[in-house]
Amino acid sequence: MCYIAPGQTGACDRYANADGRIVRTDPVVMLSAAIEAGGRIVPFAGAAWQGGLAPAEMPQDTAVTGIGSGTTYPDFKPAPFIVSSTVEGADMITVVTEAIFSYCGVKVKIDTDRHLGTEGAAVRMGDEVVGHVTTAEYGSQMLSLGGVSHLTGHSKAEGRATCAALLALSNREAVELSIDGGSHVVVQAGKPPIVDGVTERRMRVGCGSATIGMFAAAWQGMVDEVVVVDDHITGVVSEHQAGKVIGWPDTGIKIIGARSTPGRYFRVSEPGLGWGGTQVSDPLQILGPWNAKKGAVPGLRLLMVSTTGEDWGYYVLDAALVPQPAPIPDGLREAVEIIAENCEPSLCTVLFVGGAGGSLRAGVARNPVRLTQSVQGRETRLTCGGAEVFVWPGGGITFMVDVTTLPEGAFGSVPTPAMVAPLEFTLPRAAYLAMGGHEAAIRTLPEVVAEGGEYPTAARLLPPVIP
């Protein structure tokens, strides 16, 4: 329903007017493990070949994806490509389309101990709210962005900003976000997060308690006490079960915080950008007076360290049982470095989440609920741009996909605003016909290459993405 002037593209940049005919501006992407990286070009719609890959030369494992395929929305007519193939002797059908998603979003996993914002805090791109902070997971902060409410439920500006954020993140581009009452963070799939201008390098090895469980034996004999500072669970080796098992003596240490179980403390500080995701810049501030009756003596050696090994301090108790900074012994420095060695690189992960429960199913089968049942029954394999997806159990077809497993530029948008994502449904031919599939629209791969789709375009052959 858009008006596109001759020689111009539409508002979505996905379609254009070429000599009075609507054409798809991006090539259809085909995947084959049998080709070299970079791929080759196949003209569609019966155009004359200028070298490149002719239909007879197509690798046997070539698969058409939904990337660049166009859509038949509203889907009372068959999907753009319904392709027959033989896989290990089995007759298969793959139904290919670009699906339009108003009900979609992204889940962002940010590997950092830094406090980005309070759970439930609004996440903004520019001035517009595009999501919220959700529950943190082990060593990662999590954001939930998008959804139909942000896309279409409020102002036009919010919807446009939300769609722009989702599109950029899904296409692996960097997006700068701000969190109400919290940090500014630059997020890009597969890249380290940048928190308040500082690039994160390490994901924590574990909470303070887990760090002690892993490395208590490595520290024994080199130091008398170790405290691992952590926003979630701060660990104390002399009290911890790991220390008790290997015979670590009591030291009379006192931690200011909520004691959970022996050697494990909650809430030693408010969350922040300091040691172990706390507000601590001087670790001694979480210590109370040392108790001589429980083992504290002058000369006692104390190591305090964060969960990534990036922050540490070595101290010796003076005659008044007050910790004083001291040069760290070489052997103990190596024991600190083993924490850093066991930390994984800090990265951002972006999962696109979409509900494919609408009319696009009618482009696959005349009785759409049978497609849903087939996907949930694992008879039909759903992929997104050729990438594996996780399909949520329960009603409908709600799936998640790691955007780094798709070819670049796989996602698009429309001015609704809504996202456009490639989908492929693959199932046995007999099962496809049994669900009321569009039999008359089935074509072989050579026919698809020779005849093209509803909108003229080119095709691009790529190797599958290996994450």
N, C-alpha and C positions, 0 to 999 in steps of 0.2 A: 504493500500500500504506500510505499515511498515513491516520491517523484525524483528521478535521477536524470539530470540534464545530459545531453550527449557528451561523451568523453569524460564524464565525471563519475566519482564513486558516491555511494550512498552514505548516510550518516554513520552507518556501522563499519564502513570501510571494507565490507566483505563482498559487496556486489557493485558492479559498475555498468554503465551504459556504453556498449561498444557497437556503434553503427546501428542503434535502435534495438539491440538485443541485450538482455541481461546476461552478464557473465560473472562467474565466481572469480574474485581477484587473487585468490591463493590456490596453488596446485593441490590436487588430491595427493595425499601421502600414502605410498605403498611401502610395505616393509618386507625385507628378505635378508636372512642371515647369510645368503650366498653371494652378496655383493660387497664391494669395497666401500669404505666410508666415503660419503659425498654423494653417491648415487648418480643416476642418469635420468634424463628427461624423456618422457613419453608424451607426444601431443595427443590430446583426446579428440573425440568427435570427428573421426575420419580424416583429420588433417594429414597432409603428406609428411612422411618422416624425413628429417634432415639428419641422418645418422642416428646415433642413440640406440634405444632399445625397442625393437619391434616385438609384436605380440608373441611370435614364435620363439623369441629368445628369452622370454620371461622365466626367471628361476622357478623351480617347481614349488618352492615354499612361499612364493609371493602372496601377500595378503593385503587387501584393500582396507584402509582405516577410514574412520569418519573425519579425519583432518582434511579440511578443504572440500568435503563432499557436497556441501550445501544441505538444505533441509527441505522437506515437503510440508512443513507446518502451514496450516492445520492438517494433521496427518490422516485425512480420510482417504488419501491415495498412498500407494506403496512408497517405502523409503527410497532415497536416491539410488542406492545400489543394493541389490540382493543377488549375491554371487555364489555360484555353485563351485565346489572343488572336491577333490578326492584326497583324503588324508589317510595314509597307511591303509589304503583299500576301502576306506569308509566314505560314503557319499555325504558331504557336509554342505550346509548353507550358512553363509555369513551375511547378516543384514546390517547395513552401514548407514549411519546418519549423523548429522550434527544436531544435537539436542539443545533446545533453548530452556534454560533453567532460571526461574525466579526463585524457586526453593533450593537455594544452594549457599555454600559458604566455604570457608577454609578453616582448618584447625592448624595452628602454628605452634610448634614445639621449639623453644629457644633454650639451648644448653647454656645455662648460667646459674650461679648461686646468687647473683645480684638480685636485689628486690626491685622488680619492675613496677609493681603496683599492687594495691590491695585486691584480693579476690572480689570480683564483681565490678571493679572500677571500669569506667568507660575508656575505650581505646579510640583515638581520633586520628584521622588523616586530614591535616590542616585543621579547620575549625569543626569538621563534621564527625559525629560519632559513627564509627563503622563496626563496632563490636565491643567486647569486654574481656577482662582478665578472667580466666577460669582456673580450676583447681590445678595447683602445681603438682608435678610428678617428680620422680627421683632424679634430682640433678637438673631439672628443666622447669622453666616457667612456660605456661601455656596460655595462648590467646584463642578466643573463638570469634571469628570475624564474619560479617555478612549475615545471610539469612533473609527471608522474605520481608521481615519487619523493617530492617534497615534499607533493603532495596526499594520497597514500594510502600511501606507503611507510614512514612513520615514525609519530610519535605523533598522536593525535587533535588535540591542541592545535596542532601544526605544520600539519596539514592544514587546520584551520579558519582559521588565520592566513594561510596561503598563499592559500586561496580568497578570503578577505576582501580581501587585497592585490590579487589579480588582478581581482576584481570592481570595486573602487574605481578602479583604474587604467584598466580598460577602459571604464568609464562616465565617464571624464574627471574624476574626483575627485582631490583632493590626498591623497597618502600620505606619511607620514614614515618613512624608512628609516634604519637605521644599518648601517655597514660595519665588520666586525671589523678593528681596527687602523687604521681610517680615519675618515671623516667621517660626520656626520649630514646627510642631504639630503632635502628635500621635493620630491617629484616630482608633476607634474600635466601631463597631455597638453596641448600647445599653450600652456603657461605657462613663464616662466623658472624654472630650478631655484633652490632656496635651499640654499646649501652652508654648513653650520655657522652658520646664522642670517643669512647675507649673500646677498642676491638677485643673481644673475649678470645682467649687462647685455649683454655682448658675447661672441660667438663669435670666436675668433682669426681673423685674416685669412689666416694660413698659418703654417707653421713659421718659425723664424728665418731659414733660408736662402731660403725663398720670399718672405718679406717684403723681404729685400734685393733679390731679383730683380725685384720689382715697383717698388720705390721708390728704388733707388740713384741713378737719374738725377735724381730730385727733390731729393735731399740734396746732390748734388755742388756744390761751391763755397761751401756754407754751413757745412760742418763737415769736419774732417779725417779723422775715423774714426767709424764707427757700429757698435755691437754690439747685435744683437737677441737678448735673453735668452729661451731656450726650453728646456723640459725635454727635448724630443726632439732638435732640431738648433738649436744656437745659431749665429748667423751673424755674420761679421766682413766688412764691406764691402771693406776694402782687399785682403784675401786672396781674396775670393769671385770667381768667374768673371764675375759681373755687373760688379764693380768693375774687373776687369782689362780687360774689353771697352771700358769708357768711359774708361780711362786713369787710374784712381785710384792715386795713389802709395802706396808702402809707408809704414807708420807705426812699425814696431818694436814693435807690440803683442804681448803674450803672454797667451793664454787658458789657464786651468787647466782641463783637460778632455781627453777622448780625441779626437784629431784624426781626422776621417774623410777628407774630401777638402779641398782648399784653401778656407778660409773657412767650414768646416762642422765643428762640434764636438759630440760626444755627451757625456753624463754630466758636465756642468759642476756639477751639484748633484744631490742626491737629490730625488725628486718631493715636492711639497708644495703649500702654498696661497699661495706667494709669486709673484714675478715669473715670468710665463710657465709656471706650473705647477711651479716649482722651490721649494726652501726658501729662496731668496735674498730677503732684505729690503734688503740693501746690495749693489748690483750690482758694486761695486768688489772684492768678495771673490772674484770669479772671474777677476781679473786678476793676472798675475805682473809682475815688473819689466819696465819698458820698455827697449828696446834702442836706444841712440843710433846704433850702427853700421848699423841697419836703418831709420833714418828718424825715430826719436823725437827731438823738439826741444822746448825750453820754448815755451809758448804754443800747443802743438798742441790743437786743439778736439775734444772727444770727446762723442758722444751715446750714451747707453745707454737702451734702450727695450724694453718687453715686446711680445709678439705681438698684443696688443689695443690698445696705445697708452695703456692706463690707468696704467702705471708708466713713468716716464722720469726721466732725470737728465742734466744738462749739466755738463761739467767742462773745465777747462783745465790742461795740465801746467805745474807750476811749475819753478823752476830745477833742482830735484832730480829732475825727471821723475815727480813724484807728482801724480795727478789731484786738482784742487781744485774744489769746487762753484762754479758761476758762474751769473749770470742768463742765461737762454736768450734768444737773439735772436728778434725777432718772426717773421722769415721762417722760422726753423728750427722755431718752435713750430707754425706752419702745416703744416710738413712732418711733424711728429709727429701732428697732428690728422688728416692724410689717412689714416693707419693706422686710426684709430678710425672714420673715415667709411666705410672699406671693410670694416669688420666687420659681420656680420649679427647680428640680435638673438639672444640666447641663449635657446633653448627646450628643452623636453622633448618627445620623440616616443615614443609608445607603440604598438607593433605587437602585436596579438593573433595568436598562432600556435596553430593547432589541426590535429589529424589527424582528418579525417572519413572514416575507413576502416571503421567498424564497422557495426552493424546498421541505422543510419539509411538506408543505401543500399537496404535491402530495402523501405523505405517509398517508394522511387522506382521500383525495378524488381525483377522477380522473380528476375533473375539479376544480383546486385549488382556482380559484377566488370565487367560491361559499362558501368555508370555510371562506374567508375574509368577504364576505357579511353576512354570518351567525353570525360571531363574532361581527361585527359592528352592526348588527340588534338585538343583545342580545338574539338570539335563541341558540347559542352555548356559553357555559360558559367556559372561559379560566381560568385555575389555573396554578400556578407554584410551583411544589412540594407540591401540596395540598393547597397552600396559595392563598388567594384572591389577585387579581391584579387590577390595574386601566388600562383600555384600552383607549388609546388616540383616540379621534374622528378623522374623516378624512380617508384618504386612508391607506391601509395596516393594519397590526396587530402589533402596537407598544404598549408595555405595560410597567408598572412599578410595582415593588413589594418590599415591606419592607423585607429585608433579615432576620430580626429577627423572621419572621412568618414562616420560613421554618425550617425543621429539620437540625441539624448540618451536615456540609459536603455535602450540597445539590448541590453545583456547582463544575464544573471541568473545564479543559482546554485541548486544543490540540496544537501541536507545530506550527500551521499555522503562527502566534499565533491567537487563538480565544478562546472564552469562551464557556462552555457547560452548559446549564441550562435545568432543567426538565420542561416539559410542559404536560398539560392534557387538552384535549378538550372534554367537556361533552355536549350531546344534545340528544333529543328524537330519538329513533331508526328510526321512519318513516322519520324524517328530515335528518338523516344521509344517509339513502338509497336514498332519493330524491336528495341529492347533489352528488350522484355518489360515495358513500363510498365503501370501500373494503369489501363487504358482506361476501365473502368466508373466510376472515381472522378473523371474529368475533368469540370470544370464551367466555365461561362463566368463572367466577372466579375460580371454582374448576378445570376447564380444564387448565387455566393459571397456577395454582399452580402445577398441576400434570405434565404438559408438558414443562413448562418453556418458555423461549424466544429463540431468535436466538443464543444467547450466554449463555452457562450454567453459573449459578450463584446460590446464595442463596437468600432468601427473609427475610426481617426484618419487624416486625409489631410494629408500634409505635402509640402513641396517637397524635392527631393533636397538633400543637404548639399553645399555647394561649399567645399572646403578652402582 
